[in-house]
């Protein structure tokens, strides 16, 4: 899959970075690009006031396409997922707060594999995780220009933004160009 972008958070020194020396771990995720009638299927997160592509982490032992379909269905209720095509890879190194799964890790090497696809006409029930519900995540069809501008405004004016907003905005800008959305 083609590399779209590699981003290193300003707080991280990338020189000779390796998982053993810098307490890092790799997280593999997928992101879905679904376009219909000049609108894109996105998740709006009230807590961070931003739009993002549906998707999330691939489970251990799960292949990318299975994880892609599972995450898209869980977050949006998408059914009849078909015509999956590779779009590109977004790679990032970013700070990570230690947690019970990775108590000593301080750097996340995030690989976001992006795919476009088609889905059935109607969305079924989604199955959001508790933290997604608590963050106010909602699935919505949005004009891509409106979503990009909204995220740019959030980056400029909102102190509570998450780390992912830059990735998501960049990806939407690339999608707009690739799919000739106006």
N, C-alpha and C positions, 0 to 999 in steps of 0.2 A: 504494500500500500504506500502511496506517495506521502512523503512528509510535507505537511502544510506549514508547520511552524514549530520551532523549538524555543521555549521560553524558560529563562532562569530567573527566579525571583531575586531582586536586588540584594536581599539579605544572605544569599547563598554564594559561596565561592565555588565555582565549577571546576577549578584546576585540579586535575587528578582525582575527580570524584569517583568513588567506588562504594558500593554498599557496605563493605567491611570496615572502611576507614571513617565513614561519616555518619554512621547510624542512620542509614536510609533504607527504604523499602520501595518496591514497585507496586503500583496499583494499576490494574488493567480495567478499562471501562469502555463502553460503547455509547455512541450518541446517534440518535435517529433524525433523519431529514425526511419529513413527509410534507409534500406540497400539494395543495388542491385549490383550484380556482384562485390562483395568485395569492393564496394565504399559506402560512406555514404553521404546523402543529407545534406548539411550544408549551412549556410549563412556566407559569408565573408564580414567583415565590414572594408572598407578602412581606415576610420578615426582612428580606434583602432588597425588596422593591426592584426585582429584575426578572427578565425573561431568559430561559435556557432551553436547550434542546432536550427532549426526553431521553433518558438513558441512565446508566449507572454501572456499578461494578460487576465484573464478570466473576462468578463463583469459582472457587478452586476446582479444577478438573473439568470445567465447562468450556466448550469451544466458543470462539467469538460470536458466530452467527446464532448459536443457541442463546447465549447471554444477551445478544442484541434483541432478539424476538421476545425473550422473557421480560427484559427491562421495559421495552416499549409497551408491551401488553399490561404490565403491572402499573406503570405510571399513567398511561392514557386510556386503558381499556381497549386498545386497538385489537381488531380481529382480522383474520384473513390477510396476514402480512405476507407480501409477495414481491417479486421483482427486486430483490435486494441487490444493490450495487455499491461497491467500495467508492468512497468519496475522498478520504484522506485521513492522515494521522496527525494529531496535535499532541506534542510532547512537552511536558513541563516538569521543572524541578521547583518545588515550593515547600515552605515550612509546614511542619505537621505537628500538632499537639499530640504528645504521647497519649496512648490509650491502652486499655487492657489487652488488646490484640498485638500491639507493637509498643511495649512499654519503654523501649530504649531508642526508638526511632525519632529523629527530629527533622528528617528531610523525606518528602514524598516525591518519588519519580512517577509521575502520572502519565499514562499512555491512553489517550482517548481515540479509539478507532471509530470513525464516522462512516455511516452507510446511509444511502437514500433507499426508499422503498415506497410501495403503494400499500394501502390498507383498505379494509372494507368500508362501505359507505357510512355506517353508524358506529360510534364508539360504544363498547360495552362498559361494564362497571370496572373502575380501576381499583387497585389494591395498594394504596400508599402505605409506607411504613410510618410508625408513630412520629418520628422526627419530621417527616415530610408533612404530615397533617399538622403538627405543632408549628411548623414554619409557614403554614398557610399556602401550601402548593396547590395550584389549580391548573387543569389542562384547558387550553384555549387555542382557537384558530385566530391568527393575527396577521395583519399586513406586515411583511418583513421590514419595511422602512420604518413603520411605527415602532416595532420592537427594537430595532437598532437605535433609533433616536431616544427611546425611553431609557435604554441601558446607558447610552452616552450621558444623558442628563443625570442618571443615578451616579455614574462614576464622577461626574463633576461636582455634584451637590450633596451627596448622601454619605455620611461618615460610617454608616453601619453596613456598607456593601461587603459581600463575600469575596473571596479570592477568585472565584470562578467567573465573575462577570466579564473580565477581560477576554478570557478564552471564548466564552459564549458569544460575545459581541464580534470578535474576530471571525469566528466560524460563520455567523450569520452574514457578515460582509462578504465572505468567500462564497457562500451559498447564493447570495443575491447575484453575484457576477456569473458564477458557473451556470445557474439555472435561468439567467436573463430575466429576473423578476423586477418589475417596475410598479 
